[in-house]
Amino acid sequence: MKRILLIGAGHAHLVALRSLAEKALYGARVTLVAPWPEQIYGGMLPGLIAGHYELREVMVDVGGLAARAHAELVHGAVQALDLTRKLVRLADGTEIAFDIISLNIGSAMDRSIPGAAVRSLAVKPFENFVAELNEKTVARVAIAGAGAAGMEIAMALRYRGVAVTLYSGSQTVSPGLAARLLPLLRRAGVDYRPGMPVDSIEPGPVVMSGPSSQDFDLVLLATGAVPIEWPQRSGLHADERGFVLVDPMLRSVSHPFVFAVGDCATSRDVPMPKAGVYSVRQGEALIENLRREVTDEALARFRPRKGALSILSCGTRYAVAERGTWSAQGHWVWRWKDWIDRRWLKSLNGNGRKPSG
């Protein structure tokens, strides 16, 4: 009986668990380590902030999915991975042994801005972010980071009536998306400041950007992704930024009994964006290879499809979509996104048909 340990309930592991719920994996005992029995689906986070959804509508029932997949759910956070002894140690001291382990733990927010660690609220993890945001009464909010997440959250907060200043060091969305989103930011009333990264966050909080300074009720971090630290400390080979380096079978290039998928991993041979749609597709390949590991079959290569659909919500029930060179915007795009998101949640929560990739 092989012991399979899944760390994290990201998109890929949710897809793997959904597959196990549909078709059991005999000859293996599966354990999932995740911090919450329910978690917020990030694709619907802007809609939640704007008030288009209630919290219950955007939750993934991780515990229920694990139960249907016949997987044991352990609540906790990993503190260390021992590759020699093949075990993980949780923050509460619990140790869990494994034969095969898969990491789908996402990434952390970059907190390197001076003062950010103590004077800002990071967008991740979503559960902490939403809980703290709902506890605060704020009129003026600064957001550090104008990627897709920063723009969506800025417009969602504006829809709630909050004054928002969005600081941006460099443009990280595609030129096509930027051409559509920047006018929508202005129309929403977001004070967008391109070319003005946050240099530091002083007591107040006060945002310093070059020679300018401005005080706010709250500073949000929507900065770039950085790796979570404990995989780096374990000895797994990583890329130049510290993300776990994997081969075409989604295995660690240094430890073949370790799989890594989603934002925490970098493919050695096929570079791809760190986006949820790729993690979903990796999940389909991951569960196939876990099944093959148990039956001692040759593993299959993950072959990502070219191009992915991106849909960003814009505060109101209005959204922008892009795939390759095609893009569109409108209320109908928001309804399309809403349909996709609700269908995805239904497939995970046991009351809907599995969506196609």
NORUR-V939679 format. One record per residue. N is the residue number from 0. RES is the residue in three letters. NEAR is the number of other ideal C-beta (glycine too) atoms within 8 Angstrom. D_FIRST is the distance of its C-alpha to the first C-alpha in Angstrom with 2 decimals. Layout:
n:res:near:d_first
N:RES:NEAR:D_FIRST
N:RES:NEAR:D_FIRST
This chain:
n:res:near:d_first
0:MET:5:0.00
1:LYS:10:3.80
2:ARG:11:6.51
3:ILE:16:9.48
4:LEU:13:12.76
5:LEU:15:15.88
6:ILE:11:19.13
7:GLY:13:22.14
8:ALA:10:23.07
9:GLY:13:25.26
10:HIS:11:26.08
11:ALA:14:23.25
12:HIS:16:20.48
13:LEU:14:22.45
14:VAL:13:22.51
15:ALA:14:18.76
16:LEU:15:18.29
17:ARG:13:21.05
18:SER:11:19.34
19:LEU:14:16.16
20:ALA:10:18.67
21:GLU:6:20.26
22:LYS:5:17.34
23:ALA:5:13.90
24:LEU:11:10.84
25:TYR:5:8.58
26:GLY:7:5.05
27:ALA:11:5.06
28:ARG:8:6.71
29:VAL:13:10.12
30:THR:14:12.87
31:LEU:14:16.44
32:VAL:13:19.09
33:ALA:12:22.56
34:PRO:8:25.98
35:TRP:8:27.18
36:PRO:8:26.08
37:GLU:8:28.70
38:GLN:12:30.08
39:ILE:13:33.11
40:TYR:12:32.89
41:GLY:7:34.93
42:GLY:8:36.60
43:MET:13:38.45
44:LEU:14:39.31
45:PRO:12:42.87
46:GLY:13:43.52
47:LEU:15:42.42
48:ILE:12:44.73
49:ALA:14:47.57
50:GLY:7:47.20
51:HIS:6:46.26
52:TYR:9:43.04
53:GLU:6:42.19
54:LEU:9:39.16
55:ARG:5:37.27
56:GLU:8:37.76
57:VAL:13:35.94
58:MET:11:32.83
59:VAL:13:29.23
60:ASP:11:27.36
61:VAL:15:24.20
62:GLY:9:23.04
63:GLY:9:23.74
64:LEU:16:21.98
65:ALA:12:18.77
66:ALA:9:19.02
67:ARG:9:19.59
68:ALA:11:16.58
69:HIS:8:14.39
70:ALA:12:13.85
71:GLU:8:14.79
72:LEU:12:18.08
73:VAL:11:19.28
74:HIS:7:22.98
75:GLY:10:24.13
76:ALA:6:25.11
77:VAL:13:23.53
78:GLN:7:25.94
79:ALA:9:24.29
80:LEU:11:21.48
81:ASP:10:20.78
82:LEU:10:19.61
83:THR:4:19.84
84:ARG:6:17.68
85:LYS:10:15.38
86:LEU:9:16.29
87:VAL:14:18.76
88:ARG:10:21.57
89:LEU:14:23.14
90:ALA:7:26.88
91:ASP:5:26.73
92:GLY:6:25.03
93:THR:8:21.53
94:GLU:8:18.84
95:ILE:11:15.35
96:ALA:7:12.85
97:PHE:12:10.73
98:ASP:7:9.46
99:ILE:12:11.37
100:ILE:14:14.33
101:SER:16:17.00
102:LEU:14:20.48
103:ASN:18:22.82
104:ILE:11:25.20
105:GLY:11:28.51
106:SER:12:31.48
107:ALA:11:34.15
108:MET:12:37.87
109:ASP:10:40.22
110:ARG:11:42.11
111:SER:5:44.22
112:ILE:14:47.45
113:PRO:6:49.46
114:GLY:11:49.32
115:ALA:15:46.47
116:ALA:6:43.98
117:VAL:5:46.29
118:ARG:11:48.58
119:SER:15:46.44
120:LEU:10:43.72
121:ALA:11:40.88
122:VAL:11:39.75
123:LYS:9:36.08
124:PRO:6:34.13
125:PHE:11:35.66
126:GLU:10:35.10
127:ASN:8:37.11
128:PHE:12:39.66
129:VAL:13:40.42
130:ALA:8:40.59
131:GLU:9:43.02
132:LEU:10:45.04
133:ASN:6:45.61
134:GLU:5:46.83
135:LYS:8:49.49
136:THR:4:52.84
137:VAL:8:53.63
138:ALA:6:56.48
139:ARG:11:56.03
140:VAL:14:52.71
141:ALA:16:52.09
142:ILE:15:49.06
143:ALA:17:48.18
144:GLY:12:46.64
145:ALA:14:47.80
146:GLY:10:44.80
147:ALA:10:43.61
148:ALA:9:42.16
149:GLY:14:45.35
150:MET:14:47.57
151:GLU:13:45.71
152:ILE:15:45.71
153:ALA:16:49.36
154:MET:17:50.47
155:ALA:14:48.44
156:LEU:12:50.13
157:ARG:14:53.51
158:TYR:11:53.02
159:ARG:9:52.66
160:GLY:4:55.98
161:VAL:10:54.82
162:ALA:9:56.76
163:VAL:13:54.32
164:THR:14:54.92
165:LEU:15:52.40
166:TYR:15:52.51
167:SER:14:51.40
168:GLY:6:51.43
169:SER:5:50.54
170:GLN:8:49.65
171:THR:7:45.93
172:VAL:9:45.96
173:SER:6:47.10
174:PRO:6:50.87
175:GLY:9:50.65
176:LEU:14:48.93
177:ALA:10:51.29
178:ALA:7:54.30
179:ARG:12:53.27
180:LEU:13:51.84
181:LEU:9:54.59
182:PRO:7:57.33
183:LEU:13:55.07
184:LEU:13:54.52
185:ARG:9:58.28
186:ARG:6:58.89
187:ALA:13:56.51
188:GLY:8:58.50
189:VAL:12:55.92
190:ASP:8:57.72
191:TYR:11:55.92
192:ARG:10:56.68
193:PRO:7:55.55
194:GLY:6:55.94
195:MET:11:55.81
196:PRO:10:52.58
197:VAL:14:52.20
198:ASP:8:53.27
199:SER:8:52.69
200:ILE:15:52.39
201:GLU:11:54.98
202:PRO:5:55.52
203:GLY:7:56.60
204:PRO:14:54.44
205:VAL:11:56.60
206:VAL:16:55.31
207:MET:11:56.93
208:SER:11:57.07
209:GLY:6:59.57
210:PRO:2:62.93
211:SER:7:62.06
212:SER:8:60.66
213:GLN:8:59.91
214:ASP:8:58.67
215:PHE:13:56.11
216:ASP:8:54.53
217:LEU:12:51.02
218:VAL:16:49.47
219:LEU:13:46.24
220:LEU:15:44.03
221:ALA:13:42.81
222:THR:10:42.69
223:GLY:7:40.49
224:ALA:9:36.80
225:VAL:10:35.74
226:PRO:14:32.27
227:ILE:9:30.46
228:GLU:6:30.77
229:TRP:10:27.53
230:PRO:15:25.80
231:GLN:9:28.98
232:ARG:8:28.88
233:SER:10:25.36
234:GLY:6:26.65
235:LEU:15:25.29
236:HIS:7:27.98
237:ALA:12:30.08
238:ASP:7:33.08
239:GLU:3:36.59
240:ARG:8:36.17
241:GLY:8:32.89
242:PHE:12:30.44
243:VAL:15:27.13
244:LEU:13:27.88
245:VAL:15:25.49
246:ASP:9:25.64
247:PRO:9:26.03
248:MET:10:22.27
249:LEU:14:22.30
250:ARG:14:20.65
251:SER:14:22.41
252:VAL:8:24.91
253:SER:7:24.27
254:HIS:9:20.50
255:PRO:5:18.55
256:PHE:8:15.25
257:VAL:13:17.46
258:PHE:14:18.65
259:ALA:16:21.84
260:VAL:17:23.76
261:GLY:15:26.92
262:ASP:10:29.71
263:CYS:16:27.83
264:ALA:13:27.42
265:THR:11:29.97
266:SER:10:29.52
267:ARG:8:30.92
268:ASP:5:32.22
269:VAL:8:32.92
270:PRO:4:34.62
271:MET:8:34.36
272:PRO:5:35.61
273:LYS:8:33.56
274:ALA:9:33.81
275:GLY:8:31.75
276:VAL:9:32.17
277:TYR:12:30.55
278:SER:15:27.60
279:VAL:12:27.18
280:ARG:12:27.21
281:GLN:14:24.76
282:GLY:17:22.36
283:GLU:11:22.59
284:ALA:11:21.83
285:LEU:16:19.01
286:ILE:12:16.95
287:GLU:9:17.71
288:ASN:14:16.49
289:LEU:15:13.21
290:ARG:9:12.68
291:ARG:12:13.90
292:GLU:10:11.71
293:VAL:12:8.53
294:THR:7:10.77
295:ASP:5:12.48
296:GLU:5:15.75
297:ALA:4:18.66
298:LEU:9:18.95
299:ALA:9:21.94
300:ARG:6:24.77
301:PHE:12:25.81
302:ARG:5:29.41
303:PRO:9:31.17
304:ARG:7:34.02
305:LYS:3:37.42
306:GLY:6:39.02
307:ALA:9:37.79
308:LEU:8:39.61
309:SER:11:40.67
310:ILE:12:42.42
311:LEU:12:44.01
312:SER:14:45.65
313:CYS:14:49.13
314:GLY:11:49.79
315:THR:8:51.40
316:ARG:8:49.71
317:TYR:12:50.33
318:ALA:14:47.94
319:VAL:14:47.93
320:ALA:14:45.66
321:GLU:13:45.18
322:ARG:9:43.41
323:GLY:5:44.65
324:THR:4:48.44
325:TRP:6:48.58
326:SER:11:49.07
327:ALA:7:50.44
328:GLN:11:51.16
329:GLY:8:52.31
330:HIS:7:51.54
331:TRP:6:49.91
332:VAL:14:47.39
333:TRP:14:46.43
334:ARG:9:46.01
335:TRP:11:43.83
336:LYS:13:41.64
337:ASP:10:41.54
338:TRP:8:40.39
339:ILE:10:37.61
340:ASP:12:36.42
341:ARG:8:36.52
342:ARG:11:34.69
343:TRP:11:31.89
344:LEU:14:31.56
345:LYS:10:31.66
346:SER:11:28.79
347:LEU:11:26.62
348:ASN:11:28.02
349:GLY:9:27.37
350:ASN:4:30.99
351:GLY:9:31.55
352:ARG:6:30.79
353:LYS:7:28.70
354:PRO:8:31.27
355:SER:3:31.48
356:GLY:6:30.99
